[in-house]
Amino acid sequence: MLQNTQPTQPDRETELIACLTDSASRAGICFDRSAIVNFYIALKSKPLVILTGPEKSGKIALVQCLARSLMGTDCQQCQMMTGHPWSFEKSANIALVAEAQIRLNTDKFLCLLEEAWQPENTRRVFIACITRISPAELLSFFTEVAFQLRHGQLMRFGDIHFSVPLPFPPNLFLIGTMDTQYFDWWDGDLLSEATIISEPTVSLLPSSNPRKSFTSWECEFLQSSLRNRQAVYHKIHAILGCQRQPLRPLLQIEALLGTHATLYSGSLVDEAMVYLGNSWSRLGNGLFDRSNSGNLRTALDLAIAQILLPHSVDPLRDNATLRERLLDIMSDQFPRSAMFVSALA
C-alpha cells in the first residue's frame, strides 16, 4: 500500500543561516560557525550590536556578509561609515576632521532612518555600520542612543538635536566595530539596547569570489525576530516544555548575581530569554545545533556571557568568592561564560 506522507516544510531561517555562513567562508572569515550565528541572533534580539576584537580580524567583513546575505550585493540599505578618523591622528586639524566625520555619519544615519520609516520599506532591512570606533564614538553613537532607545525614540544623534522626538524603526539596525582585544567600557545604558560581541582572534584568509544570489531574506529575518516578552516565553515553553528544568543554570546564576551584585537587575533574565527565543527558528529548529539540548547549551552560554555577566563586571572583579561560585556552576558546559569570569580575576 502507498503511504500518504506530508512534505517537510522548508525552514527558511536555517537556509538563511546556511547562506550567511557560506558567504562568510567565501569572504575568508575563519570564525567558527557559532560566532557567526551569534552575531545574527544578537541582531535579531537588540537593535544595536558592537563587534570587538583585534584589527583586521574580520569584523567589518562579517557585517558586509550579513548585508549581502539579507539584501544582495551593492545595496544602499546598508551604509558602511568610518568611525574615528585614525589616519588623521597626527594632523593639526584632527578636531576639524573629526567634526566633519561626525556630521557625515549623522547625515547618513538620518537618511537611513527616514527611508526605514517609509510605508513601502517596512519589510526591508536597513543597516548602519560605523567602523573602527573609538571610546568617544562608542559614547556618542551607541551609549547615548541606547539610553534614548529605552524610551523608544531619539532626541539626539551624533551632533544633532531634534526639535521633536524621532521614533526608532524596528527594521533599522546600528552596528559598530571596535579594534580592541579587551573591551572595558561596560555601561548599563549601553547594555540595555546593545550586545557587545568579542570575536575570536583570527586573521582573514584569502577570499574567493562571492556567490551571486538573488534570494532576499529580509522578510524572513524581520519576521523571525522576537522581542515581545510574552511571545518569547510562549515559544521557549513550546520547544523546551518537555525537558526537566532546562533553564536551571540561568536561574542559579540569576540568584547569585542578585545576592552579590547590587547593580544587577532581574529584568536581565527577560533579555536573556529574548536571546534564547531567537536561537530557534520559527519552525522550532535550533540555529546553533540541530538538537534542542545542544542548541540550548550554546545559547545559554552566550546569553549568560553577553547579557547577564557584563552588568556585574565591577562586583565580579571585587569578589573572588562570587567568581568561584559562578565557575562551579559553569564548569565545562559554559566555556564562554567561564572565560568572561576568569578574565576579571
N, C-alpha and C positions, 0 to 999 in steps of 0.2 A: 504493500500500500504506500502511496505517496504521502509524505508528511507535509503539512502546511507549516511553513516557517516564516516568521516575521523578519523582514530585512533589518539588519542592525542600523540604527540611526547614526549617521556620521557625527562625530564630535568636532565641531568647527574650532573650538578653542584649542584642543590638543593639536589640531592641524596648524593653527596659528603658531603655537609654541615650536612645532617642528620646523616651520618656515623661519622663525626667528633664530633658532639655534643653527640652522643650516646657513643662514645669512651671516651669522657671527663667525662661523667656521671659515666661510669663504673670505671674510674680511681679515682673517689671520688672528682673530681673538681666541686666545687659548685658555680662557676661564673655563672651569668645569660647568656642566650643564646647569647645576643647581644655582650657580651665581647668576647666570643669565635669566633663569626663571624667577629668581628672587627679585631682580630688577623689574621684571614685568609685573609681578604680583604687587610689589611696593607701589607702583604707579597706579594700579587698579584701586589700591586701598587709600591713598592720600594724594592730594593734588601736587605736592612738592616732593622732589627726591634730589638728594645730593650724593653724587658718586665721588668717593675719596680714594686716594691711592697714589703711588709714585707717578711721576711724569712719564708719559708715553707708555702707559700700561694698558691702553685700550678703552679707556672710559668714554672718550668722545666717539670713538668708532662704534661702541655699543649703542650709544644714543642714535647714531646715524642708521645702524642696522635696524633698530626698533622702528624708526620713522619709515624706512624703506619697506619693512615688513607690513606695516599698517597701511601706508598710504602710497607706496610706489616710489619710483625714483623721481628726482627733480621736482619735488613737491614743495610749494611755497607755504604749506600749512605747518612746516617745521622750520623755524628760524634759528640758525646757529649764530650766537653772538659772542664776541670776545669780552671777557670779564675785565680783569685788570690789564692795563697797557704795559706789560712787563718789559717789552722791548724798548720802552722809553724811560726806564727806571733812572738812568743816568743823565737824562735830558734836563736842561734848565727849565723847560716848560712842562714838566711832568704834571703839575696841577692842572694846567690848561688842557692837556691831552686827556687826562682822567675825566675832567668835567665834560669834554666833548664825547667821550666814550659812554659815559653815563646817560647823556642826553640821547645818543643814538640808540642805545639799548632800550631806554624808556619808550621812545617813539615806536620802535619795532614791536615791543610787547603790547602797547596800547592798540596798535593796528591789529595784532592777532586777537586781542580781547574783543575788539569791535566785530571782527569777522566771525568769531566763535558764537557771538550772540545773534547773528543774522538767522532768521527763521529757516532759511534753506540750508543752513550749516549745522543744525542741531545734532545730526547723526554723523558728523565729521569730527575728527580728532585734530586738535591744534597743540603744537609743542613749541615752547620757547626754551632754548637751552643756552645758558650763559656759561661759557667755558673758562677754566683756569682762574676761578675767582680767588680773591684774597679775603682775609677776615673782614675787610671793610665792605666788600660786595656781599659777603655772607650776611652781614648785619642789615644792609640797606635793601637788598633784593630778596632775602629769604626770611630772616628773623622778623623783620618789621612786617613783611607781607603775611607771614604765618600768624602773627598777633592779630592782624586785621581780619584774617580769614576765620578766626574763631567766632567772629560776629557775622561772617558770610559776605563781607563786602570790603571794598578798598576805598580808603580816603587819600592814600598816597602811594606812589610807586616811583622809585628812583629819586629824581629831584623835582617831581611834580606833585603838587597838592591839588586835589579835585574839589570843585565847588560843591558838588553833590556826590554822595557815595556811589560807587560802581559795584554792582553785584558781580561775583566771580562765576563765570560759566562752568558748568560741570564737565564740559568737553575740552577744557583748556588745562594744560599741564606745564608746570615750570620745573625745569631740571637744571642743576648746576654741577659742574665738575671742579674738583679742588685737588691740586697736586700736593699731597701731604701724606706721609706714611703713618702719621698719628694724629687723628682728629681730636681736638680738645676744646671745642667751643660749644659744649652742651648747654642748652638753654631751654627752659620749659616752654616758652612761647614757640620757639623753633620746632621743637619735637612734637608739639600739638598737631601740626599740619604737614610736617616733613619727615621723611625717612632718611636717615644717614646710612649709607651703604659703604662699607670698607671693602674694596675689591682686592683680590689676591695680587701679590707682587709678581707680575709676569711681564713679558715683552711681546709686542706684536710680531707675529710671524708674517712672512711674505703672503700677500693676499692673491687670490685668484679672481677672475672676472665674476662680478656678481650675477647671479641668475636672474634673468628678466622675468618678472611675474606681473600679471595684470589683475591678480586677485586682490580685492580690497577687503581688509579685515577690520576696518574702522567700526562698523556697526557691531560686530561680534565683540570687540574689545569693550565698547561702551555698554552694551547690554549685559556683558558678563561681570562688569564692575559692581560690587556690592558695598555700600557704606551705611545702609539703613540697619540699625541695631536689631530690629525685630526680624527682618528678612535674613540677616546673618545667623542669628541664633536658630531660626527655623531650619535653615539649610544645614547647619552643623549637626543639629539633632537628627535630621533625616539621614545623614551619612554615617554618623558615629553613635546613634542612639542605641544600637545593639551591643556596643562594646562596654565593658565594665570600667568605669572611672577613666575615660580616655584623657581627660584634662586635669588629672590629679597633679602632675608636676607643675603645671601652670598655677594652680591654686596654692600649692605648697610654697612656691616662690612668692606669690602674692602675699601670703601670710607673713613670711619672713621679712619682706620689704616693708610691709605695713607696720610691723613691730619695731624695726630698727631704723628705717629711713623716713625721717619726718617729712621730707618733701614728696614722698610717694603718694599717689592718688589712685584710689580703687578704680577710677574710670579707665585707667590704662588697660585693665583686663578687657574692657569692651573694645579698645583699639586693637589689642592682640587678637580678639575674636574676629574682628573685621579682616585682619590679615589671614587668619586661618580659613575663614569662609571663602576668601578669594583664591585660596590654594587648591580648590577643586573647581572643575568646570561646571557649567550649568547642568550638564548631564550627570554630574557626580563622579567624574573621573579625576584622579589625582594629577596635578600638574608637575609635581616633583617625582612622583613614584606611582606606578600602577596600583600597588597595594595600598589600602587605606592606612595600615599600620606604618608602612614606610613613609608615606606622604605626610602623615600626622607627625611623625618623629622629626622630619626635616623642617616642616612648617613651624612646629613648636619651638625648635631650636632657634630659628631665625626670628620668630616673633619675640621670644624672650630676649635675645641678644640685641635686637634693633628697637624694641618698644619699651619693655619693662626696665631693663638694666640701665640704659642711658639716663633715665630720670633720677637715678640714685648713685651717680658717679662719686659725688663727694662722700656720702656715708660709706660707700664701698671702699674708698681709699683709706678712710679713717678707722674702719672696723674690721680687723683681721678675723675675728670670730664669725662675723656675718659672711665674709668671703669663704671661710672654711665650710660653713654650713650649706652655703649655696653650692659649692663644689661637690659636696657629698650628695646632693640631690641630682646634680647634673651628671656626675661621674662620666661614663663613656657614652651616654646616649645623646648628650647635647654638646658636641665639641666646640661649636662657635660660641655658645654662651659661656662655656668654661674658659675659653681663651680670652673673652672680654673681661671676665672677673679676674683672671690670673694677671692680666696686663696692668691691673690697677694696684697690685701689691707693691 
